[in-house]
Amino acid sequence: MPNLNNSVMQRLPVFYPDQETQATIIETFATIDEKLSAAVQKQTALQDLFRTLLHELMTAKTRVMHSPFPAPSWQLIATHSDALLNLHIRNFRKIEAFP
């Protein structure tokens, strides 16, 4: 294959789409750019909201007493395990107190 130089490149035909197609392509990219900017702004706002809520929860400024969502299965298991552990501890203390 011969080397590619300016004289070879100048002889290659370059095809451009017609003006209408170019305008459509530009509009499409502009729309994509607008949607991307909106998505980035939304993501930033949601991250700020998350950080604020997390800070309020961790500093006990906000407390969650009742969740409108059902507890995940692992949470139910953990709650059940905690209840059983507390029951065993209470029973052990009763046995320990018995002379």
PADREN-665059 format. One line per field, with one value per atom (N, C-alpha, C): atom name; residue in one letter; residue number from 1; x, y, z. Coordinates in steps of 0.2 Angstrom, whole numbers. Atoms other than C-alpha are relative to their C-alpha. Layout:
N
atomo	CA|...
residuo	A|...
num	NUM|...
xx	X|...
yy	Y|...
zz	Z|...
END
This chain:
99
atomo	N|CA|C|N|CA|C|N|CA|C|N|CA|C|N|CA|C|N|CA|C|N|CA|C|N|CA|C|N|CA|C|N|CA|C|N|CA|C|N|CA|C|N|CA|C|N|CA|C|N|CA|C|N|CA|C|N|CA|C|N|CA|C|N|CA|C|N|CA|C|N|CA|C|N|CA|C|N|CA|C|N|CA|C|N|CA|C|N|CA|C|N|CA|C|N|CA|C|N|CA|C|N|CA|C|N|CA|C|N|CA|C|N|CA|C|N|CA|C|N|CA|C|N|CA|C|N|CA|C|N|CA|C|N|CA|C|N|CA|C|N|CA|C|N|CA|C|N|CA|C|N|CA|C|N|CA|C|N|CA|C|N|CA|C|N|CA|C|N|CA|C|N|CA|C|N|CA|C|N|CA|C|N|CA|C|N|CA|C|N|CA|C|N|CA|C|N|CA|C|N|CA|C|N|CA|C|N|CA|C|N|CA|C|N|CA|C|N|CA|C|N|CA|C|N|CA|C|N|CA|C|N|CA|C|N|CA|C|N|CA|C|N|CA|C|N|CA|C|N|CA|C|N|CA|C|N|CA|C|N|CA|C|N|CA|C|N|CA|C|N|CA|C|N|CA|C|N|CA|C|N|CA|C|N|CA|C|N|CA|C|N|CA|C|N|CA|C|N|CA|C|N|CA|C|N|CA|C|N|CA|C|N|CA|C|N|CA|C|N|CA|C|N|CA|C|N|CA|C|N|CA|C|N|CA|C|N|CA|C|N|CA|C|N|CA|C
residuo	M|M|M|P|P|P|N|N|N|L|L|L|N|N|N|N|N|N|S|S|S|V|V|V|M|M|M|Q|Q|Q|R|R|R|L|L|L|P|P|P|V|V|V|F|F|F|Y|Y|Y|P|P|P|D|D|D|Q|Q|Q|E|E|E|T|T|T|Q|Q|Q|A|A|A|T|T|T|I|I|I|I|I|I|E|E|E|T|T|T|F|F|F|A|A|A|T|T|T|I|I|I|D|D|D|E|E|E|K|K|K|L|L|L|S|S|S|A|A|A|A|A|A|V|V|V|Q|Q|Q|K|K|K|Q|Q|Q|T|T|T|A|A|A|L|L|L|Q|Q|Q|D|D|D|L|L|L|F|F|F|R|R|R|T|T|T|L|L|L|L|L|L|H|H|H|E|E|E|L|L|L|M|M|M|T|T|T|A|A|A|K|K|K|T|T|T|R|R|R|V|V|V|M|M|M|H|H|H|S|S|S|P|P|P|F|F|F|P|P|P|A|A|A|P|P|P|S|S|S|W|W|W|Q|Q|Q|L|L|L|I|I|I|A|A|A|T|T|T|H|H|H|S|S|S|D|D|D|A|A|A|L|L|L|L|L|L|N|N|N|L|L|L|H|H|H|I|I|I|R|R|R|N|N|N|F|F|F|R|R|R|K|K|K|I|I|I|E|E|E|A|A|A|F|F|F|P|P|P
num	1|1|1|2|2|2|3|3|3|4|4|4|5|5|5|6|6|6|7|7|7|8|8|8|9|9|9|10|10|10|11|11|11|12|12|12|13|13|13|14|14|14|15|15|15|16|16|16|17|17|17|18|18|18|19|19|19|20|20|20|21|21|21|22|22|22|23|23|23|24|24|24|25|25|25|26|26|26|27|27|27|28|28|28|29|29|29|30|30|30|31|31|31|32|32|32|33|33|33|34|34|34|35|35|35|36|36|36|37|37|37|38|38|38|39|39|39|40|40|40|41|41|41|42|42|42|43|43|43|44|44|44|45|45|45|46|46|46|47|47|47|48|48|48|49|49|49|50|50|50|51|51|51|52|52|52|53|53|53|54|54|54|55|55|55|56|56|56|57|57|57|58|58|58|59|59|59|60|60|60|61|61|61|62|62|62|63|63|63|64|64|64|65|65|65|66|66|66|67|67|67|68|68|68|69|69|69|70|70|70|71|71|71|72|72|72|73|73|73|74|74|74|75|75|75|76|76|76|77|77|77|78|78|78|79|79|79|80|80|80|81|81|81|82|82|82|83|83|83|84|84|84|85|85|85|86|86|86|87|87|87|88|88|88|89|89|89|90|90|90|91|91|91|92|92|92|93|93|93|94|94|94|95|95|95|96|96|96|97|97|97|98|98|98|99|99|99
xx	4|0|4|-4|7|-1|1|10|-6|5|-4|3|-3|1|-5|5|-8|-2|2|-8|-5|5|-17|-6|6|-29|-4|4|-34|-4|3|-39|-6|6|-51|-6|6|-69|-3|3|-78|-7|7|-97|-3|4|-108|-7|7|-126|-3|3|-138|-1|1|-142|-5|5|-158|2|-3|-150|5|-5|-136|-4|4|-149|-4|4|-159|5|-6|-142|1|-2|-138|-6|6|-156|0|0|-154|5|-5|-138|-1|2|-144|-5|5|-159|3|-3|-148|4|-3|-137|-4|5|-152|-2|2|-158|6|-6|-140|1|-1|-139|-5|5|-156|1|-2|-151|5|-5|-135|-2|3|-144|-5|4|-157|4|-5|-143|3|-4|-134|-5|5|-150|-2|1|-154|5|-5|-137|1|0|-138|-6|6|-155|2|-2|-148|5|-5|-133|-3|3|-144|-5|5|-157|5|-4|-143|3|-2|-135|-5|5|-151|-2|1|-154|5|-5|-137|1|-1|-137|-7|7|-155|-4|4|-162|-7|6|-175|0|1|-182|-5|5|-191|-3|4|-204|-4|4|-215|1|-2|-210|-7|6|-224|2|-2|-214|0|-1|-214|7|-7|-199|3|-3|-187|1|0|-185|6|-6|-168|-1|1|-174|-5|5|-189|4|-4|-176|4|-4|-165|-4|5|-180|-2|2|-185|5|-6|-168|1|-1|-166|-5|5|-183|2|-2|-177|6|-6|-161|-2|2|-169|-4|4|-181|5|-5|-166|3|-4|-157|-5|5|-173|0|1|-175|6|-7|-156|0|0|-158|-4|5|-173|3|-3|-163|6|-6|-148|-2|2|-158|-3|3|-166|6|-5|-156|1
yy	-6|0|6|-6|17|4|-4|30|5|-5|42|7|-7|60|5|-5|76|-1|0|73|-6|5|56|2|-2|63|5|-5|77|-3|4|65|-4|4|56|4|-4|61|0|0|67|2|-1|66|3|-3|77|-1|0|75|7|-6|88|4|-5|104|-2|2|97|-6|5|81|3|-3|91|4|-4|102|-5|6|86|-2|3|79|5|-5|96|0|-1|97|-6|6|79|0|-1|82|5|-5|98|-3|3|88|-4|5|75|4|-4|88|3|-3|97|-5|6|80|-2|2|76|5|-6|93|-1|1|90|-6|6|73|1|-1|79|5|-4|93|-3|4|81|-5|4|69|4|-4|83|2|-2|89|-6|6|71|-2|1|69|4|-5|85|-2|2|79|-6|6|62|2|-2|70|4|-4|82|-5|5|68|-5|4|57|3|-4|70|1|-1|74|-6|6|56|-2|2|53|4|-4|68|0|1|63|7|-6|80|-3|3|69|-8|7|52|-3|4|39|-5|4|31|-6|5|22|1|0|18|-2|2|18|-6|6|4|-6|6|-14|-2|1|-20|-5|5|-30|-6|6|-48|-1|0|-46|4|-4|-33|-4|4|-44|-6|5|-58|3|-3|-46|2|-1|-40|-6|6|-57|-3|2|-62|4|-4|-47|-2|1|-51|-7|6|-69|0|-1|-64|4|-3|-52|-4|5|-66|-4|4|-77|3|-4|-64|1|0|-61|-6|6|-79|-2|1|-81|4|-4|-67|-3|3|-75|-7|6|-92|2|-2|-83|3|-3|-74|-5|5|-90|-4|3|-97|-8
zz	0|0|0|1|-5|7|-5|8|-1|0|12|1|-1|9|-3|2|4|-7|7|-14|-1|1|-12|4|-3|1|-4|4|-10|-6|6|-24|3|-3|-12|0|-1|-14|7|-7|2|-2|1|2|6|-6|13|-1|1|16|-2|2|9|6|-5|19|5|-4|25|5|-4|32|5|-5|40|6|-5|49|4|-4|55|5|-5|62|5|-5|71|5|-4|78|5|-4|84|6|-5|93|5|-4|100|5|-5|108|4|-4|114|6|-5|122|6|-4|130|5|-4|137|5|-4|144|5|-5|152|6|-4|160|5|-4|166|5|-5|174|5|-5|183|5|-5|190|4|-4|195|6|-5|204|6|-5|213|4|-4|218|5|-4|225|6|-5|235|5|-5|242|4|-3|246|6|-6|256|5|-5|265|4|-4|270|4|-4|275|6|-6|286|5|-5|294|4|-4|298|4|-4|304|6|-6|316|4|-4|322|-1|1|315|-3|3|306|2|-2|312|-4|4|302|5|-4|313|-3|4|301|-8|7|283|-4|4|270|-5|4|262|4|-4|267|2|-2|276|-4|4|266|4|-3|270|5|-5|278|6|-6|289|5|-4|295|4|-3|298|6|-5|308|6|-5|318|4|-3|322|4|-4|327|6|-6|338|6|-5|347|3|-3|349|5|-4|356|7|-6|368|5|-4|374|3|-3|377|6|-5|387|6|-6|398|3|-3|401|3|-3|405|6|-7|418|5|-5|426|3|-3|427|4|-3|433|7|-6|447|4|-3|452|5|-4|467|0
END
